[in-house]
Amino acid sequence: MTEKKNIAIMGAGLVGSLLSLYLARRGHKVDLYERRPDLRTTIIDGGRSINLALSDRGWRALKGIGIEEEVRKVAIPMRRRVMHDEQGNLTFQPYGKEGQAIYSVSRGGLNVALMNLSEPNPDITYHFSRQALDVNLRTNEVQLRNVETGETETVQPDLLFGADGAFSVVRGAMQKTERFNYEQHYLEYGYKELTIPATGDGGWAIEKNALHIWPRGNYMMIALPNIDGSFTCTLFFPYEGERSFANIKTEEDLLNFFSEVFPDAVPLMPELATEYFENPVGSLVTVKCFPWSYEGKSLLIGDASHAVVPFYGQGMNAGFEDITVLDQMLDSFDGENWEELFHRFERRRKPDADAIADLAVMNFIEMRDKVAKPSFLLRKKIEGKISEQYPDIWIPLYSMVTFTDLPYSYAMETGLQQEKIMKKVMKHIKIVEDYNKPEVQQLLEKQLIKKEKLKKYKARKV
């Protein structure tokens, strides 16, 4: 039997709350410390609640703890992308095969759902308005300040988990240790939250079961549906430049810009000017670091160890998959050597965390610049045909990331191989019917044979 531990989790967000359920299920006593007040009773982070895309990896973690069906009550399936051009014309691209979808969930709504599910557990205790001031990794002591009263306290758990996000205080302490590698990279883009409200009868003003994109080359706007009939819109925009946050200074500037580049959205956004000038500009950061643990006493998890930009919709899903992987390792854990367990966990997850970070930046370019181009849509249709014809050999990159539990690193490597093949195939295709030409089929079969030989060769080397 595993020795039961007193565990502290810094951060009661999505990853911290779900992690508490998994750890409590194994009999551990879990205390969560959150800098913010209880979001069930206090409105916080106004204008920074980018909706999340929950996909298979995230669902698997929720199912593993038996709360999948509860979360489905606050999720909306999005079966395809809908692209809006400058004239308001629409083009469509399904996310996967028939029946596959990603799910729009409110960050706050999902966090509340997880809190409501975990708090009744007698082994889980939430402590809100507790700001971590300092972490002593050698002793596992955490100094906390009560944000409401100003009083300080010190806690000393057996194990400490840093689930406190991209600007983690626990990681900050690890950065002061020897041989700790850390890098962060900001995009030259920020984001601003806007809203398309529900219609007068409480319905959705545009297609409900879709992720809407207004791709404009150097910037874009997206919209995800909410269960109340509204859409949460996010404008991803350069900080500086001719068209940027810096250059929109007045309501006239804003309305002239939106009327030109997002004309079909303007009539749907009655509070556009108010929201634009009141809501803050959020930053987009990628964080990579290693190691994620310290002497078997503390472990980083989720964004604290691998923050990614939101353009693959995998930040939350990757954090939830961290929990799934850790839980699987705990199945065979002897209960003694936590240091070895944490080392095995971080070595396994690090390559996948780096891969999804890189894929997310790559997908930003695709979303803002390529998705509405006829050549891109044709290519996606052809790739779909290849996948139908060779289902055991070819899974599109997006499907590998979104609808499977294949490691992110494997998906990225395979996706790059398939990208090379697609470039060769598309040189011979101008319309969908060209796919059936003998020379195209021969070229494709030759390339797929090479792909499978390479895969088997690498497997032998492993």
Secondary structure by P-SEA (a helix, b strand, c coil): cccccbbbbccccaaaaaaaaaaaaabbbbbbbbccccccccccccccccbbbbcaaaaaaaaaaccaaaaaaabbbbcbbbbbccccbbbbbbcccccbbbbbbbaaaaaaaaaaaccccccbbbbccbbbccccccccbbbbbcccccbbbbbbccbbbcccccccaaaaaaaacccbbbbbbbccbbbbbbbbcccccccccccccccccccccccbbbbbbcccccccccccccccccccccccccaaaaaaaaaaccccccccccaaaaaaacbbbbbbbbbbbccccccccbbbccccccccccccccaaaaaaaaaaaaaaaacccccccaaaaaaaaaaacaaaaaaaaaaaaaaaaaaacccccaaaaaaaaaaaaaaaaccccccccccccccccccaaaaaaaaaaaaaaaaaaacccccccccccaaaaaaaaaaaaaaaaaaaaaaaac
